[in-house]
Amino acid sequence: MIELARWPRTQALARGTLIRRYKRFLADVELDSGEIVVAHCVNTGAMEGLTRPGIPVWLSAANNPARKLAWTWELAEVDGRTWGVNTALPNKFVMRLLEERRIPWLDHWPDFRPEKKYGEKSRVDFWLTNPSTGCEHFLEVKNCHLLYPDERAYFPDCVSARATEHLHELVKSLAPRARGDVSAEVLFVVQISGALAVRPSDLHDSAFAAAARVAASKGVQFSAIVVDHQPAEIIIRGPVLVDLEPYDCTQHKEWRAGNQNPSQAPGPAFA
C-alpha cells in the first residue's frame, strides 16, 4: 500500500488506562502517573469494541487552559493494534493532504473550499474546483474505525441517518449535470491500520448500505485511505478498496455480540 504522508505529532500524548466511557462525551482515564482525569470523547458513535475498561489509551492535552476538560481521548489499543478514536481528525487529515497535493486521484483539482453549502440543507466537506475546465467535485469525508476479524473496515458502527442523507444529496448534485462537469465522491478515512477493504455495514445501518450501492450506480465514486496511528507519528496510506457488494452478515453478528458489552472479554481475536 502506498504511503501518502508521514507526519510527526505536534505534541506528545499521555498514556493511561481507560476506566470507563460514559455520557457519550466523557471518559475516565488513569494516567500512567496514577492521576485520574476526565477526558473529552469527541466520538459520539457506538465505538464498538473500543470502550472496554482496562485498555491502554492515549490523551492529548488541551491547548486552551480555559477549556472545561483538559484532556482529549486520541488513541486506544485493542487486540494489539492502535486505533484512532478522535472523529474530528479525518477532515483535518484530508485538508492537509489536499493542501499538499498528496492524494494521487485528486491532485488534478487545484482549488478547494471546505464546508460549502449545497443541495437542500447540506454542506459538503470539500468542494474541489478546476478553474481551467470549469469542473467541480463534491468530496464527502467519512470517519471509519470499526475493523472486524475479516480485516475489513465497516461504516457506520451505528445507524447514521445523517450519513445516508449525505449520499442522497450527492446523487442529487449529479442528476442535472448532463455534461459531466460535476463529480462526487465519498472518501472513507479508516483510523486503524491493516484494513484490506472498506464496506458499508449492512448489519449496523442497512439504509446507508443500500443508499451507498444506489449512489455508486448513479455515478458517486467511493475511495478510502488508512491512518496508521502511532503515539509519536501519523502515517497515511492508500488507496484502499471500497467493496460495495452485498454480503452475508451471519458472522458479523457474532463479532458484534462479542464487542457489545465492554465489561466482558473481547470477541473473536484477529488472526
N, C-alpha and C positions, 0 to 999 in steps of 0.2 A: 504494500500500500504506500502511495506517495506521501512524503512528509511535506505539508503545505507551509507550516510555520512552526517555530520553536521560540517561545518567549519565557524569559525568567520572570518569576513572580516579583512584583514591585514591593511586596512586604512579606516578612516571614510569617508563617502560620503557626499557631499554638496548638499543640497536640493535647488530646484529652480522651475521656471515655464518656459515651452517651449514657445518661441516666434515664431520660425519657423525653419524648416529643409530645406536646400537648397544645390544645387550643390552636392548632394549625400553624401558628406563627412562632411558637416558643419551644425551646429545647434546653433542658437542664444538662449541663456537662461538668464533669470533674476534670479539671486540667491536670496535667502531669505534676504540677506543683502542689496539688492537693486542694487548691481553691475550687469551689463550686460556683459556677456562673450560669446566668441565663442568656442564651444566645438567640438572636433573631433567626427564624427559619423562613427564608424567602420562598421556599417551595410550598405552594398551597395544595398540591395534589396528594395522592394517597401515599406516595413514597414507598411503594410495596417492597418489602424485604430490607428496607434501609433504616428502620426505626427500632431495631432490636436493642434493648438495653445491654450495655457492655461492649458494644463495638467501638473500635478506635475512630475518632473523628478529629478534624482539624478546623480551627476557627480563625477568622481574621479580626483584627482589632479595628473598630470604627475610627475613621479619621476625624470625625466631628465629636469633640469631647462633650458636647451638649446633647448628643443623642441619648435617648432613654436606655437603649440596650447597647452596651459597649462592644458586644461581640456578634459576629455573623457566622453561621454554620456554612462551611465551604465544601468539605470533603467527608466521605465516610468509607471505611474499609470493611468490606464484606466478602467472604469467600476468597480472601487473598488478593482482592482487586480494590483499586481506589476509584470511588465513584464521585463525580461532581454533583452536588445537590443544590447549588445556587442557580435558580432558574433565571436570574437576571443576567447571567453571563453570556448565554448564547448570542443574543443580539449584539453585545459588545464585541464578542469574538468576530462575528460576521462583519460588523462595521470596520474593524481593523483590517480584516482580510480584504475587504473591498477597497479600503484606502490604499493598501499596499499591493493591490492587484495580484493576490495570491491564490485566487480561485480560478483555475485554468478555464473552465467553461463559462466564466462570467467576466473575463478580463477584457472583452471587447466592448464593455459598457464603460465609457469614460466618466460619466457623471451619475451621481445617485443622491437621493434625498430620503432620509428616514421618516417614518410616521406620516406618510402622505394620505390625506383623506381620499376615499374613492368609494364607488358604489353607493348604496343607500345609507349605510350607517357604519362603515368600516374605515379602518386605517391600515394600509399595507405597511409591513415592517420596513421595506426598502423599495423605492421607486427608481429604477435604473433607466437612464436615457442615453441615446446617442444622437447628438445634435446634427451630425453629418448625414444621418439617414432618416431622422425623424421617428425612429422606432423607440418603443418603451417596453419595459419589462417589470412586472409586478412580482416581488420576491417576498414570500411569507416564510418566517423562520419558526420552527417548532423544536422546543427542547425535548429530548428523549433520554430517559435514564432507567428504563426497565429492560433488563437483559435476562433472558431465560437460558437454561442449560443447553438449548439447541444452538446457542451462540447467535441468536437473532435478537435484535432490539425491537421493542414494541411501543407504539404510540397510539393512543394515550394510555395511562395506567389507571384511569377512571373516566367516567362519562364527561365529555367536554363538548357541550352544545356550541360553545364559542368557536372551537376549532372547526366544527362542522360548518358553521355559518361562514367562516373564512373561506372554506372550499367553495361554497355556493357563490360567494362574491367573486372569487377568482374566475369561475366559469362564466359568470355574467360579464366580467370585464372583457372576455374574449368573444362573446357572442356576436356583437355588432361589427366586428373588425374583419371584414372580408379580405382585406389586402394583406393580412399577415404582418402588419406593422406593430402589433401588440402581442406580447407573450406573457406567460405567468408560470410561476414555479413555487413549489414548496420545498424548502431546504431543512431537513432534519439535522439537528446538532446532537449527536449521541455523546453524552458525557461519561462514557465508560469505554475503555479500550477493549479490543478483541471482537467487536461485532462483525459478523460476516455479512449481514444484511439488515435492513430495517423493514418491518412490516406494520401495516395498520392493525391494531388489535381488535379482531372480531370478538374476542372474549370480553374486553373491558368496555368497548364502545362500538357496537355493530353499526350504528348510524354513521359514525365517522368513517369506518372501514368501507361501507357501501358508497358514501359520498366521495371518498378518495378514488375508488375504481371508476365511478362515473366521471369525475373530474379529469382523470387521465384519458378517458375515451373522448373527452371534449377538447383535449389539447393541453391541459395543465401538465407541466413537467414536474417530476419528483427527483430529488437528489439528496445525498446525505454525506456528512463528514463526521469524523470521530475525534473526540478530545481525549488524549491520554494525560490524565491529571497526575502530577507528582507534587509533593509538598513544596518543592523548590522551583518547578518549572511547568510549563504548559506546552504540550505538543499537539498540533493539529494535523490530522491525516485524512486522506480521502482521494478520490471519491469512494463511496460505499454503495453497493447495490440496494435499490429500493424495490422490494418484491411485493407487488400488489395482487398476486394470485390468491384466490381463496384457499383455505387450509382447514384441516380437522383440528378442533380445539380441545379434544379429549385430554391430551397430555398437559396442555396449558392450564386446564382447570386444576389438575393435580399440583402443578407447580405453584399456582396462585394460592391454593389452600395451604401449602406449606409456608407461605410468606405472610399470611394474613394476620396471624397472632404474634406480635413482636415479642411476647414474653416467652414463647416456646422456641425450641430448637429450629434451625433453618430447614427449608425444604430440601429437595434433592440437590446434591452438590454438583458443581460444574466438573465436567470430565477434564 
